[in-house]
Amino acid sequence: MSESNSYYVPHASSWPFLATVSVVVLFIGAANYMNGYASGSTVMLMGLAFLLIVSYGWFSAVIQESEAGIYNAQVDISFRWGMVWFIFSEVMFGLLHPH
């Protein structure tokens, strides 16, 4: 199989792990805040800030990979169809539960 027809396998990344840790910290902080603990709001805001930083870093890495030409046409189409299906599912949920 030639290089242009091979399937793209992403390199190992720490972004998913960091995002998971930040969401866990965010939820722990939110639970503590809702239960009246004084440190809850601080932990929740730290988790939110870390999640925003991780999101920025992750999207920056994906954009840099795309601009560097690492992705082939198949990966580009996969990203586009993934976004189309995500938007479609959100519209369908909105139609099923119009609150």
N, C-alpha and C positions, 0 to 999 in steps of 0.2 A: 504494500500500500504506500503510495507516495505521501510526502509530507503535507501537501495541500489537501489531500483527501482524508487524512487521519483525524480521529476525533480528539478534540481538545480536552486534556485533563488538567485541571488547575493545580498549581503548586501548593504545597502545604502552607497554611496561613493560620495565624493566631487570632485573626479578627473574629471568627465565630465564638471562640472561647472567651475572649474579652467582652464581647457583646452579652454573652450569657452571664458572666460574672456581674456586669453592670446592671442587668435586668434583675438579677437576684438581689443585689444590694438595694436597688430601687424598690422592689416589692417588700423586702424586709423593713426598710425605712417607712414605707407607706403603711404596713401593718402595725408597726410600732406607733406611728403617728395617730392612726385611728384608735389605738388602744390607750392613748393618753400618755405615752412615754415622752419625756422632754427631748430626748435625742432623736426621736423619730423623724422630725422635719429635716434635721441636719443630714441624717443618713439618707433620707429620700432625695434631697437636693444633690447630695454627692453622687448618688447612683444615677440621677438624671443627667448631671453634668458629665459624668464618665461615659454614659450612653451616647450623648451628643458628640463627645470627642471621638469615641470609637466609630460612630457613624460617619463622621467627617473623614477620619483616616481610612476607613474601609472604602467609601465611595471614591476618595482620592486615588487609592490604589487601583481600583477598577478602571477609573478614567485614564490613569497613566498607562495601564496595560493596553487599553483600547487604543490610545493615541500612539503607542509604540508599535502597533500593528501585530500584536501577539495573537489577537483573535482572528480566526478565519471567518468566512461568510456563514458557515454553519452556526458558530457561536453567536454571531451577530443576530441571525434569525431566531435562535433560541431565546436570546435576551428579549427581543421584540415580541415574540409570541408569548413569552412568560408574562410580560407586562400587559398584553392584550387580555390574556386569560384572567389575570388578577383584577383588572378593571371590570371585566365582564362579571366576575363573581361578586364584586362589590355592588354593581348595579342590580344584579339579581337578588342579593340579600336585601337591598334597599326596596325593591319592588315587593318582596315577600313580607317584609316587616316595616311598613311605612309609618314609623312613629315620629 
